[in-house]
Amino acid sequence: MNYNHFKVEIENNIAHVAFNRPEKANALHMEAWIEMKAIFDKLSKSDSTRVIILSGEGKHFCAGIDLELLMSVGALKDVSCSGKRSEKVRELILTLQDTVSAIEKCSKPVLAAVHSGCIGGGVDIISACDMRYCTEDAYFTIKEIDLGMVADLGTLQRLPKIISPGMAAELAYTGRKMTGQEALSIGLVNHRYPSKESMIEGVRQIAQAIAAKSPLSIRGTKEVLRYTRDHSVDDALNYMSTWNAAMLLSEDLFEAFKASMEKREPKFED
């Protein structure tokens, strides 16, 4: 797949998506945000893709929103009608929110592999991923507060459901840098690696383990986990019963049973 601001490779049912604006520390301008949504929408429907790794080329993972895009918002102050000005700002925010939500709504698990800086919008992005991993030199900062802004692309909505609400509030209020070690200790990331190379290899091994499972079951597990996060236990259990009533008796189930009886690894169709 050829894109202007991302590298996308699919091999052995694993899609590796990489931010590719290293000269901008992988800060994303409008074209890149639109491209990212298109990538995740496409991978969500791709039969050959079972799991996705998200990483960054160059020195940093992602520096969030390109300052040029923020400056274009400032130019809207010249719109004379305050109502129309506010409407345009809201439309822009919703467009960027939809891009981040496309990661969360993608039917395949997304594993974020973070090295060095994960700044501002980068935190919005990893908060929408299913799992997060980082290097020893990684750091995370909710930078919007230092720009006189409220983080508006999902960090304040998703991060308190990943780490403690109090810690999420501290990071959002102070904008301080959180190291990879601290991110591991509070549960933001699952593992920390000594280098980018070892991280990519480690995350790829996890992705391979996921890709070897029943694709239908992996997609169902992601859907149910996401539903459970936002609903009560009773509602989630009811949803689960309906899901399995529809999906349980699949070819994947019979292949898993057959493989177990024959003492071999199962082979699931895309």
N, C-alpha and C positions, 0 to 999 in steps of 0.2 A: 504494500500500500504506500503510495507516494503522497506526502503532505508537505506543506510549506514550512510549518513551525513545529512539527512533531516527527519523530521516527517511530514507525509502527512495523513490527515484524511478528509473524505468526509461525511458530514451529512446534510440532508435537502437541498441538492443541493449546499452547500457551501463547498469548499475545503479549508482546513487550512494547509498551507505549512509553516514549521518552520525550519530555519537553526538549525542544531543540532551538532555543534562542540563547545560546551561551554568552553571546556578546552583550546581552541584556540581563544576565543572571537568571535567565528563563522567566523574566517578567512578561506578562501576557497583555498584548494590545487587543483591540476588538476582534481583529481577524483571527487571532490565535484562540480567543475564547469561543468564537463560532466554530472554528475547526475542531476544537476539543469536544464540543457537544456532538458534532457529526461523527467523530471517531467512536465515542462511547455508545451512541445510538446504533451505529453499524455493528460494533462488536457484540452488543446485546443480542442482536438477531443473527449473528454468525454461527452457523451450525458447526464449523470447525474450531471455534473458540470455546474453551471450557473454563479458563481462568486468565486473569490479566495482571501483569506487573506494571506499575507506574513508577518511573524514575526520571532523572534529569541529566542532560548532557552538560559538560563543562564544570565550572567551579561550584555551583549551587544547585540544589534541588529545584526551588522555585521562589522567586522574589515577589510573587503575587501580581497585583495589577500594575501594568506599565504606567509610569507617571504621565506619559502623554495622554493616556486615556482619562486619567484623573483631571488633567488640565482641560481636556475637552468638556468635561462636566462643568468646570469653572466658567467656561465661555458661555454657558447657558444663562449666566446672570444678565446678559445683554438682551434676553427675551423680555419684552416689556410686560407681558401679562404674567403675573405670578402663578396663576392657575396652570397655564400652559407650560411654564417653566417647571413646575413641580411634576406635572404629568410626564414630561420628557425624562426627568431624572428617575421617576418611578419605573418607567418603561425600561430604562437602561439597567437599573438594579434587578428587575425581574428577569431580564435576558441573561444576565450573569448568574443569577441564582439558578435558573433553569440549567445552565451548563454544569454547575456543581452538582445539582440534583440528578443529572444524567448519570453521574458516576454511582451515586447511591441506588438509583433505580435500575442500573444495568443488571441484567439477569445473571451475570457471571461475577464471582468474587473478584474484588480488586485489591491487590496487595501493594501498598505504597512503600517504596524503598528510598529513604531520605538520606542524603548526604549533605553536609555543610548546612547552608541556610535554607530554612523553611519559614518564609516571612509573609505576614499579612494574608493575602489571598491563598498562599500556599497552605496555611493552616486550615482555611475553609475547605480546601481540596482534600487534604488528608483526613479531615473529620468525616468526609463523605465516603471514604474507603472502608473496606471491611476489616482490614488488618494493616498495621503499620510497623515498619522496621527501620532501623537507623544505624549510622556509623558512629564511632566514638567522637568524631568532630562535628556531629550534627548539632544544630540549635534551632529552637522554635520560638517565634515571637509574634504576638498579636499586635502588629505594628500600628494598626489604625488609630489607636488612642493617641499616638505621638503626632498624628497628622490632623488632629482635631476632628476625628470621625468616630462613628460607632461601626464596628465590624458588621457588615450587612449581607454576607454571602453564605452564612450557615454556621460559622464558628460558635456564635452565642447560642444557637439552637441545638447543635449536635455535640459540642465538646462537653457540656455538663452531663451528658448521658454516657460519656466514655471515661472521663475522670471525675473526681469529686467536684460538686458545684462550687465549693469554696476555692479550690485550686484554680478552676476555670475562671472564677471571678477575679482572683489575684492576678492572673496572667493578662486578663482583659483590661483591668484597671491600671496596671503598671506598665504594660508593654515590655516587660523585662525579657531577657533571653533565658530560655530554659535549655539546659544542656541535654545531650543524649542520655547521659547517666540518670538525670532527674526524670526525663521522659520515661525511661524504663522503670524507675522506682515507683512512679505514680500510675503506671499502666497505660500510658498513651501509646507506647510501642511494645511489641511482643518480645523482641530480641534486639541486642545491640552488637554490632560487628566492628572489628578493628579497622577495616578499610572498605572502600566502595566495592572493590573487586570481591572481597569475601562476602559482603552483604548481598550482592547480586547473585552470587553462587548459592548462598544459603537460602535466599528467597526463591530462587529458581527450584531448588530441591523441594521446598514446601509447595510451590505451584505444581510441580510434577506429581506430588502425592495427591493433590486435589484433582488434577486432570485425569488420574487413573481411576477415580471413583465414578459412580453412575452420574452422568451429566444431568439427568432429570432430577435425581435426588439432591445434587449440589444446588441446582437452581431453586428447588423447593425449600431447601434449608435456608438459603439466603432470604427468600420471600417470607418465610415464617419468622426468622429472626428479626427482620425489619418490622413486620407487623407486631410482633410481641413487644418490641421496644416502645411502641406508641399506644399500647392497649393494655387492659387489665389481664390478669392471668386467666380468668374465666372466659373472657372474649377470645383470647389467644388460643385457649384449648378448644373452644368451639370452632374457631377458624381452622385449627389443625385437623380436627375430625373431618371437616368438609374437604380440606385439601387432600387428605389421604383417601377419602372415599372416592375421589376422582382420579388420583394419581398412583395409588399403592400397587395395583395389579398391572404392572408395566413389564415390558420385555427386559428392562434393566434388572428388575427384581428376580425374574426367572433365570437370567444369565448369572446373577450373583449366586443364587442357590446352586445352579448347575456347576459353576466353577468351584464352589466350596466342596461339593460332593466329589468332583473329579480331581481335587487337590491341585488346582492351577489358578493363575491369575485371571480374573474376569476380563473380557474384552467387550467394551460397550460401544455401540454405534454412535456417531455424531448426531 
